[in-house]
Amino acid sequence: MILSLASIISLSAVIVPVVHAGKVLVFPHDGSHWVNMNVLVEELHSRGHDVTVLRAVDSWYVSEMSPHYNTVTVDMGSGASEDFFRLLTTEVIKIKRNGSVWDRFALDTVLKDKFSELHKRVSELVEYIFENKELIKSLQDAKYDAVLTDPASGGGVMLAHYLGLPLVFNARWTIHGEAHFAIAPSPLSYVPLSPSELTDHMTFFQRIRNIVFYIMRMHLYKQIAGTHYSALSNRYIGPDVDYFSLFQAADLWLMRVDFVFEFPRPTMPNVIYMGGFQCKDAKPLPQHLEEFVQSSGEHGVIIMSLGTLIGELPHDLADEIAAAFAKLPQKVIWRYKGDRPATLGNNTLLVDWLPQNDLLGHPKTKLFVSHGGTNGIYESIYHGVPIVGIPFVFDQADNLSRVRAKGAAMVVDLSELDSKVFQTVIQEVLHEPSYRMNMQRLSRLHRDQPMKPLDRALFWIEFVMRHKGAAHLRTESYRLPWYSYHSVDVVLFLLTVALLILFIFVGLVWSCFRLCLKRKMKSD
């Protein structure tokens, strides 16, 4: 009996991997980005790691009290408050509903000014942290193993380099746009720039558009972020350090996409794909929702949620949407916090909150009406539910364009949205079988993996902690000047050598010709 028990203990020691608890400092990007960051935080906590979240005093999503993490609250605002995003989206909706070329230009101007203001506030927050000697000393004394951050803002990047800690990104975007463009080769002939809404099959004129779009966007991003983060980098990291090279030097990029959603493109060894890591099997619905869903009969249910930023719409727009729903035989569950639309039908249930993942996983759910956030799109892919998209701002239109290109969604532009158009699009997706078939095919592809995306992400975070970084996976190309990266200097050298050889050859031929000519003249 004693021998058997000893054998079991020995066998368990071999089978069960040893988990070395580490300490992770998290510098999050507030708003909906925290939703997926919190998934990683909770999983790190469940595996025994000590997680500390650095939050601003005006943090919108990040709670100060949590059973899964400790907090360090900085007594200064980051600018990424609920009011900031609410006002921004309200302004964007007004501009986009007009739909003219001038309004599109006005939209870019508004986004440029607002995000420049946001990055300025983040930079001021980081400067406040660096100048607070007591706070910095406490962060240094804590002996963290890594910094986990979202590169949509630069605070975590600056902090990691200042503390000399390995840097892990939970990434979809950086301050310079789509994250791949920061580190991976990105041929513009077949890699569409977000948010161009192009695909990897571009015509000649679309390739022109992609290149022009790239030049304009890169210039715009540098205007928005460059001034603020350059000043921080020069002052606290080093006068000769390019601020964006600090992003490119990250040890690990956990990408919130995979190639079921993303178009095929070059990548790098330290890019780990975890698209859909937040998805899970559906749980039973609350009783009142289950009863409503079951009352739909054979027609099924439509789910509508426009994310946390867009809890309400202009009254006339909400009336158009409600009127379209009222004419459908399906039941509708609509997450909406605004006033009750005057045209709301008896088939539509308004709720302040809904268990989105659980509803999408319900067998009676036929369609998801979404704004195009990455989290919602992946939950739709996971559960095989086709989408009708209404993009508003940020990456939403580009996200939806990728699903549309794969035949699993239709998209309605805000400037064209009325009850008739909306109803027509919904009926097309409901009654044309290809949309559901294509989305279910994407679901099968997404699920067919040797390892769950969340487990893969956590393995690599722990890998970085165990090995104090992952420099062996990181390309050093970002240290090269542009002319070396693109081998312009090599091409110029080879051209010079070729021209020199050609010049010498022509010179020799000319000399031989003159010598022969002189001999002929003497013989004559």
C-alpha positions in Angstrom: 0.0 0.0 0.0 2.8 2.4 0.9 4.7 1.4 -2.2 1.6 2.0 -4.4 1.1 5.5 -2.8 4.7 6.4 -3.4 4.4 5.2 -7.0 1.3 7.4 -7.5 3.0 10.4 -6.1 6.1 9.9 -8.3 4.0 9.4 -11.4 2.0 12.6 -10.6 5.2 14.5 -10.3 6.2 13.4 -13.7 2.8 14.0 -15.4 1.8 17.3 -13.8 4.1 20.2 -15.0 5.7 22.3 -12.4 4.3 25.8 -12.5 6.7 28.6 -11.3 4.6 31.5 -10.1 5.8 34.8 -11.6 4.9 38.4 -11.2 3.4 40.3 -14.1 2.9 44.1 -14.3 -0.1 45.0 -16.6 -0.4 48.4 -18.2 -3.8 48.2 -20.0 -5.5 50.2 -22.6 -8.9 51.2 -21.2 -12.3 50.6 -22.7 -13.2 47.5 -24.7 -9.5 46.6 -24.9 -9.6 45.7 -21.2 -12.3 43.0 -21.9 -9.8 40.8 -23.6 -6.9 41.8 -21.5 -8.9 40.8 -18.4 -9.2 37.3 -19.9 -5.4 37.0 -19.9 -5.2 38.5 -16.4 -7.8 36.0 -14.9 -6.0 33.1 -16.6 -2.6 34.2 -15.3 -4.1 34.4 -11.8 -5.7 31.0 -12.1 -2.3 29.6 -12.8 -0.8 31.0 -9.7 0.9 34.1 -11.0 0.8 37.4 -9.1 -0.7 40.1 -11.4 -0.6 43.8 -10.7 -2.5 46.2 -12.9 -1.4 49.8 -13.2 -4.5 52.0 -13.7 -5.3 55.7 -13.9 -7.6 57.3 -11.4 -10.2 58.0 -14.2 -10.2 54.4 -15.4 -13.4 53.4 -17.1 -13.3 49.6 -17.3 -10.5 48.6 -14.9 -11.9 48.1 -11.5 -9.8 49.0 -8.5 -10.8 46.0 -6.6 -10.6 42.5 -8.0 -10.0 39.0 -6.8 -7.8 38.3 -9.8 -5.2 41.1 -9.5 -3.7 43.8 -7.4 -3.9 47.4 -8.5 -1.7 50.4 -8.4 -3.8 53.5 -9.0 -2.0 56.5 -10.4 -3.5 59.7 -9.1 -3.8 61.2 -12.5 -6.2 60.7 -15.5 -5.2 59.0 -18.7 -7.8 60.7 -20.9 -9.4 57.4 -21.9 -12.5 58.0 -19.9 -16.1 57.0 -20.7 -17.0 60.6 -21.5 -14.1 60.9 -24.0 -15.2 57.9 -26.0 -19.0 58.6 -25.7 -18.5 62.1 -27.1 -16.2 60.8 -29.8 -18.6 58.2 -31.1 -21.5 60.6 -31.0 -19.5 63.0 -33.2 -18.4 60.2 -35.5 -22.0 59.0 -36.0 -23.1 62.5 -37.0 -20.4 62.8 -39.5 -20.7 59.3 -41.0 -24.5 59.6 -41.6 -23.9 62.3 -44.2 -21.6 60.1 -46.2 -20.0 62.8 -48.4 -16.3 62.9 -49.3 -15.9 66.1 -47.4 -17.4 64.4 -44.3 -15.0 61.5 -44.6 -12.1 64.1 -44.6 -13.7 65.8 -41.5 -13.9 62.4 -39.8 -10.1 61.8 -40.3 -9.5 65.3 -38.9 -11.7 64.6 -35.8 -10.0 61.3 -35.1 -6.5 62.9 -35.6 -7.2 65.6 -33.1 -8.9 63.3 -30.5 -6.3 60.6 -30.6 -3.5 63.2 -30.5 -5.1 64.5 -27.3 -5.4 60.9 -25.9 -1.7 60.1 -26.6 -0.7 63.4 -25.0 -2.6 62.5 -21.9 -1.1 59.0 -21.8 2.4 60.6 -22.1 1.6 63.0 -19.3 0.5 60.0 -17.2 3.8 58.2 -17.9 5.8 61.3 -17.1 4.0 61.6 -13.8 4.8 57.9 -13.0 8.5 58.4 -13.9 8.8 61.6 -11.8 7.1 59.9 -8.8 10.3 58.5 -7.2 8.4 56.6 -4.5 6.1 54.9 -7.1 9.0 54.0 -9.4 11.0 52.6 -6.5 8.1 50.4 -5.5 7.7 49.1 -9.0 11.5 48.4 -9.2 11.5 46.7 -5.8 8.6 44.5 -6.8 10.9 42.5 -9.1 8.4 41.9 -11.9 9.1 39.2 -14.4 7.4 40.9 -17.4 5.2 43.7 -18.5 2.0 42.9 -20.3 0.5 45.7 -22.2 -1.7 46.8 -25.2 0.4 48.8 -27.7 -2.6 50.8 -28.8 -1.1 53.3 -26.4 2.6 53.7 -25.5 2.5 53.9 -21.7 3.3 50.2 -21.1 6.1 50.2 -23.7 7.9 53.2 -22.1 7.5 51.7 -18.6 8.8 48.3 -19.6 12.0 49.8 -21.1 12.4 52.2 -18.2 12.2 49.3 -15.7 14.3 47.0 -18.0 11.7 44.3 -18.1 10.7 41.8 -20.8 7.8 43.2 -22.9 4.7 41.2 -24.0 2.0 42.7 -26.2 -1.7 41.8 -26.3 -2.0 43.3 -29.7 -4.2 44.1 -32.6 -3.1 47.7 -33.1 -0.1 49.8 -32.2 0.0 53.6 -32.1 1.1 53.3 -35.8 -1.9 51.2 -37.0 -2.3 47.4 -37.6 0.3 45.6 -35.5 1.9 43.4 -38.3 3.1 46.5 -40.1 5.4 47.3 -37.1 7.5 44.2 -37.4 6.6 41.9 -40.2 7.4 42.3 -44.0 4.2 43.7 -45.5 4.2 43.8 -49.3 1.5 46.3 -50.3 0.8 44.3 -53.5 -1.2 41.8 -51.5 -1.2 42.9 -47.8 -4.1 45.4 -47.5 -3.6 48.3 -45.0 -6.2 48.6 -42.3 -8.6 50.3 -42.5 -8.6 50.4 -46.3 -11.3 47.6 -46.5 -9.3 45.9 -49.3 -8.6 42.2 -49.6 -5.5 40.2 -50.6 -6.8 40.1 -54.2 -6.2 43.7 -55.4 -6.6 45.1 -58.9 -4.0 47.5 -60.2 -5.9 50.6 -59.1 -6.6 49.0 -55.7 -2.9 48.5 -55.3 -2.4 52.2 -56.1 -5.0 53.0 -53.5 -3.3 50.7 -50.9 0.1 52.4 -51.4 -1.3 55.9 -51.3 -3.4 55.0 -48.2 -0.2 53.6 -46.6 1.8 56.7 -47.2 -1.0 59.0 -45.9 -1.7 56.8 -42.8 1.9 56.4 -41.7 2.3 60.2 -41.9 -0.9 60.7 -40.0 0.1 58.2 -37.2 3.4 59.9 -36.8 1.6 63.3 -36.4 -0.8 61.8 -33.9 1.7 60.0 -31.7 5.2 60.9 -32.6 5.6 64.2 -30.9 4.4 62.9 -27.5 6.3 59.6 -27.3 9.5 61.0 -28.9 9.7 63.6 -26.0 9.3 60.8 -23.5 11.8 58.5 -25.2 14.4 61.3 -25.5 14.0 62.3 -21.9 13.8 58.9 -20.1 15.2 56.2 -22.4 17.9 57.9 -24.4 18.4 60.9 -26.8 19.3 58.7 -29.7 16.5 56.1 -29.3 13.6 56.2 -31.8 10.4 55.9 -29.8 8.9 53.4 -32.2 11.9 51.1 -32.1 10.9 50.5 -28.4 7.6 49.0 -29.7 9.5 46.9 -32.3 11.8 45.6 -29.6 8.9 43.8 -27.7 9.8 40.2 -26.9 6.4 38.7 -27.8 3.4 39.8 -29.8 0.2 38.0 -28.9 -2.0 38.8 -31.9 -5.8 38.8 -31.3 -6.4 37.4 -34.8 -5.7 34.2 -36.7 -5.7 33.3 -40.4 -9.3 32.2 -40.4 -10.1 35.9 -40.0 -6.9 37.6 -41.3 -5.6 37.4 -44.9 -2.4 35.3 -45.3 0.7 37.4 -45.0 4.3 37.2 -43.8 4.9 37.0 -40.1 7.7 36.7 -37.5 8.8 34.0 -35.0 7.8 36.1 -32.0 4.2 36.7 -33.2 1.8 34.2 -31.5 -1.7 34.1 -32.9 -4.5 33.8 -30.3 -7.6 34.9 -32.3 -10.7 33.9 -30.4 -8.9 33.2 -27.2 -11.8 34.7 -25.3 -14.4 32.4 -26.9 -15.9 29.5 -24.9 -18.8 27.1 -25.2 -22.3 28.6 -24.4 -23.7 28.3 -20.9 -27.5 28.0 -20.2 -29.4 31.3 -20.6 -31.2 33.0 -17.7 -34.8 31.7 -17.5 -36.5 34.8 -18.9 -34.1 34.9 -21.9 -34.5 31.2 -22.5 -38.3 31.5 -22.5 -38.1 34.4 -25.0 -35.7 32.5 -27.3 -37.9 29.3 -27.2 -41.0 31.4 -28.1 -39.4 32.2 -31.5 -40.4 28.8 -32.8 -38.9 27.7 -36.1 -38.0 31.3 -37.1 -35.3 31.6 -34.5 -33.7 34.7 -32.9 -31.6 37.7 -34.0 -29.1 39.1 -31.6 -28.1 42.8 -31.9 -25.3 44.5 -29.9 -23.3 47.5 -31.0 -20.7 47.2 -28.3 -20.1 49.1 -25.1 -19.4 52.4 -26.8 -22.7 52.6 -28.6 -25.3 52.0 -26.0 -27.8 54.4 -27.7 -28.4 55.9 -31.2 -30.0 59.1 -32.6 -33.8 58.6 -32.2 -34.5 58.6 -35.9 -31.9 56.0 -36.6 -33.1 53.8 -33.7 -36.6 54.1 -35.1 -35.5 52.9 -38.5 -33.8 49.8 -37.0 -36.7 49.0 -34.8 -39.2 49.3 -37.7 -37.1 46.9 -39.8 -37.1 44.4 -36.9 -40.8 44.7 -36.4 -41.5 43.4 -39.9 -39.5 40.2 -39.3 -41.0 36.8 -38.2 -37.9 36.2 -36.0 -37.6 37.3 -32.3 -35.0 40.0 -31.7 -32.9 40.6 -28.6 -31.4 44.0 -28.8 -28.8 45.4 -26.3 -29.9 49.1 -26.2 -29.7 51.7 -23.4 -31.5 54.6 -25.2 -35.1 55.6 -25.1 -37.6 53.0 -26.3 -38.0 53.5 -30.1 -41.4 54.5 -31.2 -41.5 51.8 -33.9 -40.5 48.9 -31.7 -42.4 45.7 -32.4 -43.7 43.1 -30.1 -41.1 40.7 -31.4 -38.2 42.8 -30.0 -36.8 42.6 -26.5 -34.6 45.6 -25.3 -32.0 44.8 -22.7 -29.3 46.8 -20.9 -27.0 43.8 -21.1 -27.0 40.4 -22.7 -24.8 37.2 -22.4 -23.5 37.6 -25.9 -21.4 34.5 -26.1 -24.2 32.3 -24.6 -26.8 33.7 -27.0 -24.6 33.2 -30.0 -24.0 29.6 -29.0 -27.8 28.9 -28.7 -29.1 26.7 -31.5 -32.0 29.1 -32.2 -29.8 32.1 -32.9 -29.8 32.7 -36.7 -28.1 36.1 -37.1 -25.8 38.5 -35.2 -26.2 42.3 -35.9 -22.8 43.7 -34.9 -20.8 46.9 -35.0 -17.7 44.8 -36.0 -15.6 44.6 -32.8 -13.0 41.9 -32.9 -14.4 40.2 -29.8 -17.9 39.9 -31.2 -16.7 38.8 -34.6 -14.7 35.9 -33.1 -17.6 34.8 -31.0 -19.7 34.7 -34.1 -17.0 32.7 -35.9 -16.6 30.3 -32.9 -20.4 29.6 -32.9 -20.9 29.7 -36.7 -23.4 32.6 -36.7 -23.5 34.9 -39.8 -23.2 38.7 -39.4 -25.0 41.8 -40.5 -22.5 44.6 -39.8 -23.1 48.3 -39.0 -19.6 49.7 -38.6 -19.2 53.0 -36.8 -15.6 53.9 -35.9 -12.0 52.6 -35.5 -11.3 49.2 -37.1 -14.9 48.0 -37.3 -15.4 48.5 -41.0 -12.2 46.7 -41.8 -12.9 43.8 -39.5 -16.3 43.4 -41.1 -14.8 43.6 -44.6 -12.6 40.6 -43.9 -15.7 38.5 -42.9 -17.6 39.8 -45.8 -14.7 38.8 -48.2 -15.1 35.2 -46.8 -18.8 35.2 -47.6 -20.1 35.2 -44.0 -21.4 38.7 -43.6 -23.1 41.7 -45.2 -22.3 45.3 -44.2 -24.6 48.3 -44.1 -23.0 51.8 -44.4 -24.3 54.2 -41.8 -25.1 56.8 -44.4 -27.4 54.3 -46.2 -29.1 52.8 -43.2 -32.9 53.0 -43.2 -35.6 50.4 -42.4 -36.0 49.2 -46.0 -32.3 48.7 -46.6 -31.7 47.1 -43.2 -34.6 44.7 -43.6 -33.5 43.7 -47.1 -29.9 43.0 -45.9 -31.1 40.9 -42.9 -33.5 38.8 -45.1 -30.6 38.2 -47.6 -28.3 36.8 -44.9 -31.1 34.8 -43.2 -32.5 33.2 -46.4 -29.3 32.8 -48.5 -27.8 29.5 -47.1 -24.2 30.4 -48.2 -23.7 32.9 -45.4 -24.4 30.4 -42.6 -22.5 27.7 -44.5 -19.5 29.9 -44.9 -19.5 31.0 -41.3 -19.8 27.4 -40.1 -16.9 26.5 -42.3 -14.9 29.3 -40.7 -16.0 27.9 -37.3 -14.7 24.4 -38.1 -11.4 25.8 -39.3 -11.0 28.0 -36.2 -11.8 25.2 -33.8 -9.5 22.7 -35.5 -6.3 23.5 -33.6 -3.9 21.3 -31.6 -4.0 23.8 -28.7 -6.6 26.3 -27.5 -5.6 29.9 -28.3 -5.8 30.9 -24.6 -3.5 28.0 -23.6 -1.1 29.0 -26.4 -1.0 32.6 -25.2 -0.4 31.7 -21.6 2.4 29.2 -22.5 4.3 32.0 -24.3 3.8 34.5 -21.6 5.2 32.0 -19.1 8.0 31.2 -21.6 9.0 34.9 -21.6 8.9 34.9 -17.8 11.0 31.8 -17.4 13.7 32.9 -19.9 13.7 36.6 -19.0 12.6 37.5 -22.5 12.6 36.0 -26.0 15.4 37.8 -27.8 16.2 34.8 -29.9 12.8 35.1 -31.6 13.0 38.8 -32.2 14.3 40.2 -35.5 16.9 43.0 -35.3 15.7 44.5 -38.6 14.1 47.4 -36.8 17.6 48.6 -35.8 18.6 49.0 -39.5 18.1 52.3 -41.2 15.5 52.3 -44.0 18.1 52.2 -46.8 19.8 49.1 -45.3 16.5 47.4 -44.6 15.5 47.7 -48.2 19.1 47.1 -49.4 19.2 50.4 -51.2 22.8 50.8 -50.2 23.7 47.3 -51.6 21.8 48.0 -54.8 23.6 51.3 -55.2 27.0 49.7 -54.5 26.4 46.9 -57.0 25.2 49.4 -59.6 28.3 51.5 -59.0 30.5 48.4 -59.4 28.7 47.4 -62.6 29.0 50.8 -64.0 32.6 50.9 -63.1 33.2 47.6 -64.8 31.3 48.8 -67.8 33.3 52.0 -67.9 36.6 50.1 -67.7 35.4 47.7 -70.4 34.3 50.6 -72.7 37.6 52.3 -72.0 39.6 49.2 -73.0 37.6 48.7 -76.1 38.1 52.3 -77.1 41.9 52.1 -76.4 42.1 48.9 -78.5 40.2 50.6 -81.3 42.4 53.7 -81.2 45.6 51.5 -81.2 44.3 49.5 -84.1 43.4 52.7 -85.9 46.9 54.1 -85.3 48.6 50.9 -86.6 46.5 51.0 -89.7 47.4 54.6 -90.4 51.1 53.8 -90.0 50.9 50.9 -92.4 49.1 53.0 -94.9 
